[in-house]
């Protein structure tokens, strides 16, 4: 189900200039309107590089009535003063964006526009062994997917860049297709071409308000019914159909100017560039860019000078009331990075500084770009949060948004950058200020698997039992702001300080044995897992069944009390959501979705609501604490807590009293593949019920279990997960979930795409690999992204891996394709092609080609049944809740 992001032609035919574009030519040709027109189809706020790119690509897509306004000058702003560096050494989704930028800028140069493009390549340096291993792993992942790169020794790096000091280096990676351009000229050219295509520009025209109207006054106030209607500016009101917020560091402020407010979680931080005086040694010499990760700096040549910048480990915030003038404090802050640059290039000690620039930029809470439609208002689009280098994403992000608006649906491979990946927490100004200080330095920080967590902006969104888990030794990770226990340190006392992560590793983690213990508890005993972060929604109304039948691939018209797992698909057949629906009544469903879907899926579903008020959506995520009790002893334990019979058919639920808590939903389903129950507890009862379960569970050897153990369980059992194996780019046919698709339904979104795929065959397939010769204690582990080879030919990549404690093997999940598909000729893959026993499968793990056996179906891992101790004698301890009356179960 390929959707070729950024695969359309770069231009319908750019006009050729016979002499280079200059700022004077830009000023003379781009005619500015003194006041905005009374109406325009599209209004873009912000004429920096991003806004001009969006305008250019909209014009290229055939839009005729585009207006760009800016409170300052056209083609101005902080984006014009960036480093100008373009780097391809990054994950696939980001690399596609940057590659399109390079292709676009190359095309502009060919058309006669002098934008200073120089394809000089870059060297990415490693001063430690772990850094070099990290770069090697990335190179081994990226190279088979089309990126030209080579791991080099310090001596080879010196040959590429004779001016650098290499004695402290372990090695590095050479990327020959990296480039530099002049960001100011790029911004001007994009504005010029947009103008030639009919776009209008108005400068000195600040935004004061964005108005939105209900299309149907009797309909819901959702983004499919609430649309942009006009923009109020300092120079008048502009009626419009679309509004695009490309206001850079002011994007969040403009988001506040609508009702409802559009939440754009960005925080401006100071970003410094230092230009050195010219050096005669740089005349007539081409040198690659330098990214010195361990010193947090980057350098490039600019004419016969050097330009350097840094992603400081602790950054400085900026507000719109501050000046960007350089003061002594800035020099003190930046001086360690200047010293690092002089150490890396000793020649810099012989010259002086020409200018230190402070060019604040907008950073996002996770360090990734923001693009997409606002969840709050329809036809309100955002491009923001370029994280220190607008140029690197400008061309590609502009094209993505223009195509999104043109087709009225997002491309499926833009998921990591969607605005709807955030919640209201991420837009909290104090959270943003705290997180931004750290996120800048994360750009160059060495990332270890499983322990790569932010330290700032934590302990904010917690389940009611967070403190109980922490006192029992929980190590927490964060997802969508939620604190989630990853694993537990045994023998931790409540009087001890909270435990912290050990040092990271690319091999067997130091806490491996803790995960193994928790895994075995779920397999052989009973474990308790806090799953409260799941997104939860109530969907009800007289039209709810027909509404959900349209959105879901499975048949949701099930009896009350039933649970149906289903996908929600896009028009390409890919997953928009993977969820469970609980039918609570004839016209009422309770939906459980992955944690990171809380904002995104609500927005997607709201866009499909009927306009007759027959369906309502309500986010109830924080109303319930979710405790999963899993393992062969779970049934006897849960039965001890209630007089309701919990001998339930799988995928059904009951509402019962449990302990002193009322209204607890007991679901006969877990997320681990092990027998057990998920308890959806009204949050006010959660601490009482947690204490009760742990106290009663002592007779069954109950243990707290973290999310890493559930990850190991589900990967071993070949259970795909949304956002990793299940994405907007993958279909049920590709991930072995056809059983959750009911083709006999009249219609559901994505049905026609799946029917076509059934006829033509799938071109990629999710499979499981087991590494038979792998030594878990010595060998480097796969952590995702590793290249998969079939008879020595690259055919795909690993998505996830874990050690299978029952299989006693390293297990990896991954997608494989026919080599012809990878080369651009779509070719279906057959069962015989996958299961041919003569084929040798290998996975490249940090340069080691590990033999693997392929498996198309989950392993046969039997459920362990054990006799349970049934006699319970309460053992009240100081500080614990009082004992409760335990019930005998009712007769069925």
ABEGO torsion letter per residue (X at the ends): XBBBBGABBABAGBBBBABBBBAAAAAAABBBBABBBABBABBBBEABAAAAAAAAAAAAAGBABBBBBBABBBGBEAAAABAGBBBABBBAAAAAAAAAAAAAAAAAAAAGBBAGBBBAEBBBBBABAAAAAAAAAAAAAAAAAGBBBBBBBAAAAAAABAABBAAABAEBBBBAABBBBBAAAAAAAAAAAAAAAGBBBBBGBBBABBBBBBABAABBBBAAABBBABBBBAAEBBBBABBBBAAEAAAAAAAAABOBBBBBBBBBBBBBBBBBBBBAAABGBBBBBBBBAAAGBBBBBBEABBBBBBBBABBBBBBAABBABBBAAAAAAAAAAAAAAAAABAAAAABBBABBBBBBBBBBAAGBBBBEBBAABBGBBBBBGAGGBAAAAAAAAAAAAAAAAAAGBBBAAAAAABAAABBAAAABAAAAAAAAAAAAAAAABBBBBGABBBABGBGABBBAAAAAAAAAGBBBBBBGGBBBBABBBBGBBAABBBBBBBBBBABBBAAAAAAAAAAAAAAABBBBBBAAABBBBBBBEAAAAAAAAAABABBABBBBGBBBBBBBBBAAGBBABBBBBBBABAABBBBBBBAAAAAAAAAAAAAABBAAGABBBBBAAAABBBBBBBEAAAAAAAAAABABBABBBBGBBBBBBBEABBGBBBBBBBAAGBBEBBBBBBAAAAAAAAAAAAAAAAAAGBBBBBAAAAAAAAAAAGBBBBGAABBAABBAAAAGAAAABBAABABBBGAAAAAAAAAAEBABBBBBBBBAABBAAABBBBAEGBBBBBGGBBAEBBABBBBBAAAGBBBBBBBBBBAAAAAGBBBBBBAAAAABAABBBBBBBGGBBBBBBBBABBBBBBBBBBBBBABBBBBBBBGBBBBBBBBBBBBX
